[in-house]
Amino acid sequence: MSKESMNRRTWNVSAVAFVMIATGIGLPIAYKAWFNTRTFQALDSPVSLSKHHFRAPDFNVNIKGWYQIFANLNYEASYDSGCGFVGTNSVLKTHTVIHGPGKSTIESESADHFLGHFYADKKGIYSVDIEVQSDASCLNVGDPRISIWTAADSYMLYYHDLEQVAAVLIAVGVGVLVFSLAGNTSEDINHIH
């Protein structure tokens, strides 16, 4: 094999190795940057749980998926008030309506702190109307907040899987590069003798 064709082959193999290494480094960085721009907690807003109807502030959904709607509060404060919040003893009864971009309208009835859930099939601005149908004002001592969120766990699992794939790409890329350079060096030594 001529020296020129050996150099061309070494260059091609080295280029493939560098692409593998760069891909292994770049994929997790790009995914992490994407992940950090997602909003998993779409809404967290204070609310009164007195009997009334209210519209929470509009919120942006930038990741498709299932979202949970909760009334969160300081459980200890509500327990001390003698006000039931969870399960069959809950004084909180609600009717929740979610309005999404385009056609989406989802309704749910609730008898505790879990106000409902919905699947966001489109990114965009959503709104929520909540009618507190019972007088649950005794829960207001717990500083209640309406919380709408989607789980980030599966996305973090994807990131960890991607890290493992990236480690393999880097290891293989380094191996190919070393093998290519070592092969070229041994050819040079043989060529000298």
C-alpha positions in Angstrom: 0.0 0.0 0.0 1.4 3.4 -0.9 2.2 6.0 1.8 -0.4 8.3 0.2 -3.2 5.8 0.4 -2.2 4.9 4.0 -2.4 8.5 5.0 -5.8 8.9 3.3 -7.1 5.8 5.1 -5.6 7.0 8.4 -7.2 10.4 7.9 -10.7 8.8 7.0 -10.6 6.5 10.0 -9.4 9.3 12.3 -12.2 11.6 11.0 -14.8 8.9 11.9 -13.2 8.5 15.3 -13.4 12.3 15.9 -17.0 12.4 14.8 -17.8 9.6 17.3 -16.0 11.4 20.1 -17.6 14.7 19.3 -21.1 13.1 19.1 -20.5 11.4 22.4 -19.6 14.7 24.0 -22.2 16.8 22.2 -25.4 14.7 22.6 -25.7 14.8 26.4 -24.8 18.6 26.4 -27.5 19.3 23.7 -30.1 17.2 25.6 -29.3 18.8 28.9 -29.7 22.3 27.3 -33.1 21.2 25.9 -34.1 19.7 29.2 -33.3 22.9 31.1 -35.6 24.9 28.8 -38.6 22.7 29.6 -41.2 23.8 32.2 -42.3 20.8 34.3 -44.0 23.0 36.9 -46.4 24.9 34.6 -48.2 26.8 37.3 -47.8 27.5 41.0 -50.1 30.2 42.2 -51.7 31.2 45.5 -55.4 30.7 45.9 -58.2 31.1 48.4 -60.3 27.9 49.0 -63.4 29.8 50.1 -66.5 29.0 48.1 -66.1 30.9 44.8 -65.1 30.7 41.1 -61.7 31.9 39.9 -59.5 31.8 36.9 -55.8 31.1 37.7 -53.1 32.9 35.7 -52.6 31.5 32.2 -49.6 29.1 31.9 -47.3 28.0 29.2 -47.0 24.3 28.3 -43.7 23.6 26.4 -43.7 19.9 26.7 -46.5 17.5 25.7 -47.7 15.0 28.3 -49.9 14.3 31.3 -50.3 17.2 33.8 -51.6 16.9 37.3 -53.6 19.7 39.1 -53.3 19.9 42.8 -54.3 22.2 45.6 -51.2 22.2 47.8 -51.0 23.6 51.3 -49.3 23.3 54.6 -50.9 20.1 55.9 -49.9 20.7 59.5 -51.7 24.1 59.6 -54.8 22.6 58.0 -54.8 19.7 60.4 -54.4 22.0 63.4 -57.5 23.9 62.1 -59.5 20.7 62.3 -60.3 21.0 58.6 -60.2 17.8 56.6 -58.3 18.0 53.4 -57.6 14.5 52.0 -59.8 11.6 51.3 -63.4 11.1 52.5 -63.0 13.8 55.2 -62.1 16.5 52.7 -64.1 19.7 52.9 -62.8 20.7 49.5 -65.1 20.1 46.6 -64.2 21.5 43.2 -65.1 21.6 39.5 -62.1 22.3 37.3 -62.1 23.3 33.6 -58.8 23.4 31.6 -58.8 25.4 28.3 -56.0 24.6 25.9 -54.9 25.9 22.5 -57.3 25.2 19.8 -60.1 22.7 20.7 -59.0 21.5 24.1 -61.4 21.8 27.0 -61.1 19.2 29.9 -63.4 19.1 32.9 -63.1 17.2 36.2 -64.9 17.0 39.6 -62.9 16.6 42.8 -63.5 15.9 46.4 -60.0 16.4 47.7 -56.7 18.1 47.0 -56.2 16.3 43.6 -58.2 18.6 41.3 -57.7 16.6 38.1 -55.3 15.9 35.3 -55.2 16.4 31.5 -53.1 15.5 28.6 -51.5 18.4 26.8 -51.3 17.3 23.2 -50.2 20.7 22.0 -47.6 23.2 23.3 -49.0 26.7 24.0 -50.9 28.8 26.5 -53.4 27.0 28.8 -55.8 28.4 31.3 -57.7 26.8 34.3 -61.1 27.8 35.8 -61.8 26.4 39.2 -65.1 26.5 41.0 -64.7 25.8 44.7 -68.2 24.3 45.3 -67.9 24.0 49.1 -66.7 26.4 51.8 -63.2 25.2 52.4 -62.0 28.5 53.8 -60.7 26.8 56.9 -57.9 25.5 54.7 -56.7 29.0 53.9 -54.6 28.9 57.1 -52.3 26.5 55.1 -51.5 29.1 52.4 -53.0 27.0 49.6 -51.5 27.1 46.1 -52.8 25.7 42.8 -50.0 23.6 41.3 -50.0 22.2 37.7 -47.0 20.0 36.8 -45.8 17.1 34.7 -43.2 14.5 35.8 -39.6 15.0 34.7 -38.5 11.6 35.8 -38.7 9.8 32.4 -36.8 12.7 30.8 -34.1 12.3 33.3 -33.9 8.6 32.6 -33.5 9.4 28.9 -30.6 11.7 29.8 -28.9 8.9 31.9 -29.4 6.4 29.0 -28.0 9.0 26.6 -24.9 9.4 28.9 -24.3 5.7 28.7 -24.6 5.7 24.9 -22.3 8.8 24.8 -19.7 7.0 27.0 -19.7 4.0 24.5 -19.3 6.4 21.5 -16.4 8.2 23.1 -14.7 4.9 24.2 -15.1 3.4 20.7 -14.0 6.6 19.0 -10.9 6.8 21.2 -10.2 3.1 20.5 -10.6 3.6 16.7 -8.4 6.7 16.8 -5.6 4.9 18.8 -5.8 1.8 16.6 -5.6 4.0 13.4 -2.7 6.0 14.7 -0.9 2.9 16.0 -1.5 1.1 12.7 -0.1 4.0 10.8 3.0 4.2 13.1 3.7 0.5 12.6 3.4 0.9 8.8 5.9 3.8 9.0 8.3 1.6 11.0 7.9 -1.3 8.6 8.4 1.1 5.7 11.7 2.4 7.1 13.1 -1.2 7.5 
